[in-house]
Amino acid sequence: MKLYFRIIFPLVAGVLLVACESGIAVKKEGVPTSQKQVAKQQQAGKYDESRSSVFGEDGALGFGSGKKEGGNAGDGSSGIGVNSFLWRATLDTISFMPITTADAFGGVILTDWQASREAPNERFKLNVYILGRQLRADGVRVSVFRQVLQNQVWRDAEVPKGTAVKIENAVLLRARQLRNQVLGNE
């Protein structure tokens, strides 16, 4: 009996709490059920993010449901923790580079070093951070690293000014295109 209350009962209670928070869809009037509906409501300024969870904005027991910082982009899917348009746009934009780490819940994409055929003595590496769930101009941050080959040793070098901003702008442009495709505006 002690085993039941000390081990099994807390385990079952935890599983039940997680199941309640897992995003089981309940169709209510005014609550979108698809990515397209959410995007349309966001564009019209009618999307109420706190209504998309039974537990509201702070989640069960006040620990947060991942809706403020993590959670999804409000696009109807529950597979990633950041804005899905920024995530997909980032992957599309940097697809020419080898990706070493892609954490969809934390919004981090790290690439390996990449040298081009045109400049084999120069290589670049990117760290991309998606900072939130909204599709905003400040929702993505890129860090660019550059090395040059000198005497058969790779040495850190200065990155041309504005390189990170150009990549961020390319990501934002692609994210806007993806969003317009979902809304059917393109």
N, C-alpha and C positions, 0 to 999 in steps of 0.2 A: 504494500500500500504506500509506503514511504517513497519507493522508487517511482510510483505513478505520479505523485504530487511534486517530486523534486526534479524529475527529468522529463517524463512524457507529457505532463500537463503544460509546462511552459513551451515545449516544442510544438505541441498542437496549437496552442494559443498564438504563437509566433507565425505559424503557417497560415492560420486563419486571418491574421492581421495583414500579412503580405498579400494574400489572395484578395482581400478587400481593396487594397491599394493598387492592384495590378492593372487596372484600367479596363475592367469588364464593362463593355459598352451597354448603357441603358439609354434607350432613345426617349428623350424628353422634348417637348416642344421648345424650340428656340435654341437647342443645343445641337451643334453641327455633328454629323457622324462621318463625314468624309473630308479628305484633304481639300477638295475643291470648295466645299461649303465653308470650311474654316477660312480659306483664303478670301472668298467673297465677303464673308462677314468682317474680316479684318480690314479689307479695303473700304468697306462702307462704314467702318468704325463701330460696328454693332457686336463684335465678338467679346464676350465676357469670359475671360479665362478662368475665373474662380468657379464658374458653374460647370466646368468640365470634369470636376472630381466630386465624388460624394462627400469627401472630407473638406472641401474648400481649398483655399489657397495655402494653408499651413499644413495640410495633410493630417494623418492620424496621429493622435497624441501630441500634436504641435511640433513634430520633428520635421515637417516639410515633406511635400510630396514630390519635390524636384521641379516644381512649377516656376519658382522664382528664378533660380540661376541655372539649374540643370533642366531636367524635364525635356519635353519636346518643343518643337518650334511652333506648336499650335497648328500643326499641319495634319493632325489626325493619326499619324503613325506613332508607335511607342518604341521604335527601335533605336533612336538616338537621343542624346541629351542636349543637343544644341539645335539651332535653326537648320532645318533640313536643306533649305535652298542654299545657304552659305556653305554647308558641308559638301553638298554635291558640286557646287560651283568651284570650291577649292580643289576638290579631287580632279575635276575636269581641267582646271587651269594649270595645275602642276603635274598633269599626267605624264609629261615627258621626263620627269625626274623619278628615280627609284625611291619608293616610300618604305621607310624602315619601321615607322610606328604610326598607327592611325587609331586614335581613341575617340570614338563617336560620343561617348558619354562625357568625357572631359573636354572635348573640342580641340584636341591637339593632333596635328599631323606633322611628323618629322621626316625629312628626306635624307637620303644618303648623298654623298658628294657626287656631283655630275659635271663632267667635262664635255665640251662640245668638240666636234671634229674640226671646226674652224679655229679653235683656240685650245689645243690639247695641253698647253702649259698653264691653264687657268681652270679652276673648278669652283662650283658654287654648292651651297647647302642651304635649305630653307627650314625654318621652324614656323608653322602657321598655327595661330590660336584663334579659335572662334569663341567670342567672349560672351555670347548670350543667346537667348532664344528668339529675339526679334531680328527682323531683317532691317538693320540700320547701318549707316555709313561707318560707325565706329564699332561694328560687330565683328570685325576681323582684324587681326594684327599679324604682320609678317616680319620675321627677322631673317636677314640674309647674311650669309657668311661667305667669304671669298678667300681662296688660297691660290698662290702662284708657285710654280715649280722653279726652284733656284738651286743649282748644283745637286740635282737629284733628290731634293728635300722639299716637301710642301711647306710653305710658310704663309702665315696669315697676311692678308693684304686688305687695303681699304676698299670698301664697297662703293661703287659710284653713287653719288648723292641722288636720292629720289627713286632708287631701285625698288625698295620695299613698298613705297607708295604706289608705284606703277603696278606692282603685282596685286596689291590690295584693291586698286581700282578695277583691274581685270577680273578679280574674283567677284566684286560687287556688281559689275556689269553682267557677268554670266549668271549670278544669282537672280538679278532682275529679269533676265531672259527666261530662266526656268520658272520663276513665279508667274510671268505673263503666259507661259505655255499652260500652266495649270489652270489659270483663270480663263484661258481661251481668248486672250487679247492679242495674240500675235498672228 
